[in-house]
Amino acid sequence: MHMKNYLYLTLILVVLLASCGNDKTKETTNTEDTTATKKTPPTPPNQPEITEVAVSEFDKKATLKFKLPRKENVSISVTDVNGVGLVSEQIKDASGEVSHSIDFTKYPMLKKGLFYVYVVTHKGNLKARKEMILK
């Protein structure tokens, strides 16, 4: 008599576990990957925006294009992936759409790899960041 109860309980447990597994499978198959459809949030009105970082291996320079909402002094900096500052340049009275070149020959520590370019305003201490890859 105890053997029948044991088999019955085992059967119920197997059915429950199997149904739990099916629910998890349904959840994962119904889940959508929304990473590709996420849009970049708009830049706040007073913040600088880097629109382009174009690297020219031939000319040994990078051209940085960015927008500023008002006339300001800004700092351009480049760091490695660990946050170590490698480049620091100043632009006075920049406004609107700005183009600035970074000459790699002045900075021999800029070699192959991933770097971050920052535009930081002096007044509001607002910043924009963009990746730069040197091959």
N, C-alpha and C positions, 0 to 999 in steps of 0.2 A: 504494500500500500504506500509506503514511503517512497518507493522507487518511482511510482507513477507521478507523485507530487514533484519529485525532483526533476523528472523529465519534462513535466508540464511547465515548471518554472524556468527551466533551461530554454525551452522552446519560446516562451514569452520574452525572455531576455534577448535571445537571438533576433526575434522579430523587432523588438524595440531598438536594438542597436542598428539593425539594418535600415530601419525607417529614419533614424537619426542621421545616418550617413547619406541617405537620399536627400534629406532636407539641406544638408550642407552642399551637396552637389548642385541642387537647384539654386541655392544662393549664389554660388560662384558662377554658374552659367548665366544667371540673370543679371549679374553685376556688369555695368558698362565701364570701360576705361575712358574717363573724361579728361585725361591729361592732354590729349591732342587737341581738344576743343576749348581748353581754357584760354582766355584772352589775357594779355598783359594788362594790368590795371593802368588807367590813364595817369600821366604824370601830374602831380599837384601843381596848381597854377604858379607858385613862386619858385618851384624847384627847377634846376637845370636839367636838360635832357640830352644825352649823347645819342645822336642819330646815326653815326657811322664811325667805324675805326677801320681804315683801309691801310693794309700793310703792303709796302713795296719792297720785296727782297732785293730787287735790282738796285734801287736808289738808296737802300739801307735807311728807310724812314717809314714812319706811320703818319697818316693824315687823320686827324681827329676832327669830326664835325659835331658841333653841339649847339643847343639853343638856350638862350638866357632870356627870361621874361623882362628884365630891366638891366640898366647899365651897372656893372659891378666889376670889382677886381676878383679874379679867380685864380685858383691854383690847379695845375694839372699835375697829377702824380701817377706813377706806375709802380705797382707792387708785384712781387711774385705770389704764388699760391699760399705761402706762409705769412703773408702780410708784410714782408720786408720791403721797405721803400727803396726803389732803384732810380726813380726819376722824380724830380720836383722842379716845375717851371711855373712862372707867374705871368699872368696877362692882366694888364691894367685897363680899366674902363671898357671892358668887353660888353657887348649887348647884341641882342637879336641872334641871327645865325652866324656862328663863328667857325672858322676853319683854322686849325693849328697843326703844325708839323713837329714831330719828334724825330730828331736826327740820331739814329742808332750809333753812329760813329762817336758821339759824345759820351755814350753810355755802354762801354764794352761788356758790362755785366748782363746786358740784354742779349741772351742767346736763345737757342731753341727752347720752346716750352709755352706754357699757359701763363698769361699775366693779366692783371686787372688794371684798367685805366679809370682814374677818378677825375671828375671835375667838381671842385669844392668852391662855393662862394665864400667870400670873406665876411660879408655883413651877416647873412643869416645862417652861416655854417651849414648850408644845404649841400647835398652831394648827389652825384649820379655816378653809376659804375657800369662798365661794359668789359667783356672779355676780349683779350687780344691774343692770338696764337701766332707764334713765330716758328717757322719751319726751317 
